[in-house]
């Protein structure tokens, strides 16, 4: 199974593509889609959509796993990231690829067994599970790889997947 993990953001959207099954997973590609704060919001969203569609076309994932976000108090950030997430979900749905969503708690549980694991613990597990020499950088790409790993490693992932229409 080839999974594309996405860590949504307006300035930086992390992506990570992995292929394989639980015991034999390899990294295909990872990185970030970056937008400039000098651009208007709509132009930034178009760039995220176009770049994501290129990634989907190039790598042809079986599933796209997107982090479901939680924000406590910063409404402005929540709105901005929510817009990026909407564009990501639309591009993924238009591709016809299955979509799964995971909360940060679910990602942490799947990788570390502890829902309150810190970022460093999760990144160390990404490095270990993917047999990488170093923790992938930037953090948004490492987070996206974690979401993809969560999808492949989750026992109940089928219940989280919906067929794109």
FENJODA-V997361 format. One record per pair of residues at least 6 apart in sequence whose ideal C-beta (glycine too) atoms are under 8 Angstrom apart, sorted by the first residue. I is the first residue (numbers start at 1). GAP is how many residues later the second one is. Records with the same first field share a line. If there is no record, write none. Layout:
I = GAP + GAP
This chain:
1 = 18 + 19 + 20 + 61 + 62 + 151
2 = 15 + 16 + 17 + 26 + 57 + 58 + 59 + 60 + 61
3 = 14 + 15 + 16 + 58 + 59 + 60 + 61 + 62 + 145 + 148 + 149
4 = 11 + 12 + 13 + 51 + 52 + 55 + 57 + 59 + 60 + 61 + 93 + 144
5 = 9 + 10 + 11 + 12 + 13 + 59 + 60 + 61 + 62 + 139 + 140 + 141 + 142 + 143 + 144 + 145 + 146
6 = 7 + 8 + 9 + 46 + 58 + 59 + 60 + 61 + 82 + 86 + 138 + 141
7 = 6 + 7 + 8 + 60 + 133 + 134 + 136 + 137 + 140
8 = 58 + 59 + 61 + 73 + 76 + 77 + 80
9 = 72 + 75 + 131
10 = 25 + 31 + 34 + 35 + 38 + 70 + 71 + 73 + 74
11 = 23 + 24 + 26 + 33
12 = 20 + 21 + 22 + 23 + 126 + 128
13 = 19 + 20 + 35 + 38 + 39 + 71 + 75 + 127
14 = 16 + 17 + 18 + 124 + 125 + 126 + 127 + 128 + 129 + 130
15 = 14 + 15 + 16 + 17 + 18 + 37 + 40 + 126 + 129
16 = 11 + 13 + 14 + 120 + 125 + 126 + 128 + 129 + 130 + 131 + 132
17 = 10 + 11 + 12 + 13 + 38 + 42 + 44 + 131
18 = 7 + 8 + 9 + 10 + 112 + 127 + 130 + 131 + 134
19 = 6 + 7 + 9
20 = 6 + 132
21 = 131
22 = 130 + 131
25 = 104 + 105 + 124 + 127
26 = 104
27 = 103 + 105 + 109 + 118
28 = 31
29 = 26 + 30
30 = 106 + 111 + 112 + 114 + 115
31 = 110
32 = 106 + 108 + 109
33 = 14 + 15 + 18 + 19
35 = 8 + 9 + 12 + 13
36 = 8
39 = 8
41 = 39 + 42
44 = 40
45 = 38 + 39 + 42
48 = 36 + 39 + 40 + 43
49 = 38 + 39 + 41 + 42
52 = 35 + 36 + 39 + 40
53 = 38 + 41 + 42
56 = 8 + 35 + 36 + 39 + 41
57 = 38
61 = 36
62 = 35 + 36
63 = 34 + 35 + 36 + 37 + 88 + 98
64 = 28 + 31 + 33 + 34 + 35 + 36
65 = 34 + 35 + 36 + 37 + 82 + 83 + 85 + 86
66 = 19 + 22 + 23 + 26 + 33 + 34 + 35 + 36 + 81
67 = 34 + 35 + 36 + 37 + 40 + 76 + 77 + 80
68 = 33 + 34 + 35 + 36
69 = 9 + 12 + 13 + 16 + 35
70 = 33 + 34
71 = 6 + 7 + 10
89 = 10
92 = 7 + 72
93 = 6 + 71 + 72
94 = 70
95 = 69
96 = 68
97 = 67
98 = 63 + 64 + 65 + 66
99 = 62 + 63 + 65
100 = 51 + 57 + 60 + 61 + 62
101 = 59
102 = 8 + 45 + 48 + 49 + 52 + 58
105 = 10
106 = 44 + 48
107 = 15 + 39 + 40 + 43
108 = 6 + 7 + 8 + 9 + 13 + 14
109 = 6
110 = 39 + 40 + 43 + 44
111 = 6 + 11 + 14 + 15 + 18 + 35 + 38 + 39 + 42
112 = 9 + 10 + 13
114 = 7
119 = 20
122 = 20 + 21 + 24
123 = 12 + 13 + 16 + 19 + 23
124 = 11
125 = 21 + 24
126 = 6 + 9 + 10 + 16 + 19 + 20 + 23
127 = 6 + 7 + 8 + 9
129 = 20 + 24
130 = 6 + 15 + 19
135 = 7
136 = 6 + 9
151 = 6 + 9
154 = 6
